[in-house]
Amino acid sequence: MASDKKLNINELNQRFSDFLKRKNYRNTQERYRVLERIAEFDKHFSADELYFYMNSRGDSVSRATIYSTLDLLTRCAILVKHRFQGESAHFELSDRLPDHDHLICVECGFIVEFQEESLVDVQKRICEIHGFKPVKHSLQVFAVCPDPGRCEHNRS
């Protein structure tokens, strides 16, 4: 599950620690263990996938701890939370692949991540027209893969 981009777990831990202190949350080993396991993912994941992954590795962390930690990590911008076509929430580390968008097959659920520089120009132009300052964008394109019946990613 290791990512191509080497994420600095010490930096992530420090960012999380700073957030917890600022917001007066408890600093627990379980929360940091959740973050360490998340850093091992190189794809989007759900809370349940993380829970099963951690348990398969011998980590004894409750679902409640996982859900609350995912919420905290999202609030401090270490994680990005996505809802792809009404499914349960999926997460990814915000530093893993910054400024990217998603192409989602509505038949099999396969997700292609892509970066398109021209979208940044569209974002800037739209913000200028309406008097806003661009910060970031998120685009989800829903489509059907070329042959859904034979797709290796089909979940049914």
N, C-alpha and C positions, 0 to 999 in steps of 0.2 A: 504494500500500500504506500510505500514511500513516494514522495513527490519528486519531480524533476528539479523543482526549485527548492533549494535547501532553506528551510525556515529556521530561524534562530529561536529556539524554544526559550532561551534565557531572556531574550528581548520580549517575547510574548508574555512570559511570566511576569516580567517587570511592569509591562503595560497593564496587565490584569491586576497586579498587586497595587499599583498606583490608583487604579479605578476603585478597587475595593476600599482602600483607605479613605479616599476622597468622599465616597458615598456611605462610609461607616458600615460596610458589610464585613462579616467575619471572614478571616483568612484561613481556609481549611485545606488540608492536604488533599482531600477528595476533589475539590474544585481544580486544583493544579493537576491532579492525575487525569481528570477529564480533558483538560486543555492539552496535556501531553499526548493523549490518545488521539485527539482531534488532529493534531499536527502530523499524525501518521497517515491520514487520509489524503488521497490525491484526487478525490472526486466529491461530488455533492453527497450528503448523507442525511438520513433522518435520525430523530432521537432514538427510535427503536433500533436502527442499524448500529448506532453508537453503543447502545445498551448491550446488544448481543455481542458486538465486537469486544467490548471491555470484559464481559463475563467469560468469553472464550479465551481471554488472556489471563484469567485468574483475578481480575480486579473485582472487588466486592463493593460496588457503588449502586445505590438504589436508583430506580427510575426518577424519583422525586429530585434527587440530587442532580441527575443528568439534566432534567428539564429546567430546573432553577439555574444551573450553571450555564446552559445554552442561552437562557434569557439574559443573564448578566453579561456573557461574552458578546451577545448581540448589542446590548445597550452600550457597551464600551467600544464598539466598532471593531472588535477582533474578528467577529463572525458576521457574515451577511446571511440573512434569512430570505428564502425564496418560497413562493407558492406556485408550483408549476401545474396549471390546469386543474385546480381544485384539490390536488393531492395534499397529503399532510405536508407540513413544512419541511423543507430541506435546507441545509446549511453548508457553508463553505468558508474557509479562512479568507478574510478580506485581502490579505497580502499574497495569497497563492497565485492569483492571476488577476491583477488589477485591471479595471476598465475593460471589461469584456461583457458580451451579451450571450443570449442563449437561443438556440434553434431546437424546438421540442417536437418530437413526433407524437401526434395525438393517438396513433394506433398502438405503438409499442412502448412509448415513454422514453425512448432514447434521447439523450441531450447532447447536442454539439455546442461547445463553447467556441466563440469566434470574436475577433477584434476587427472592427471596420473603422478606419480613420475618418471616413467621410461622415460618420455619425456624430463625431465631435464637432464638425463644421455645422451640421444641422442643428445640434444642440445650441451652439453659440448664436446662430442666426435667429432661432426661435426666441431665445432669451433676449437678444437685442431688440427684436420687434416688440416684445412685451415689457421691456424695461427691467428684466431680471439679470442676475449674475449667475452664470452656470456653476454648479458645484460638481455634479455627477449625473449619470443617466443609467437607466436599466431598460433594456429592450428584450422582450420575449417574443419570438416568432413561432407560431404554432403551425405545423405542416404535417405532411404524411411522407414517410420515407419511401424510396422508390418501389420496393416490393414488400409491403407489410406482411404478407402471408409467409414469406420466406426469411423474414428479418431475424437475425440471430439474437436481437435484443428483445423480441416479443415476449411479454410476460404471461401471455395466456396459453 
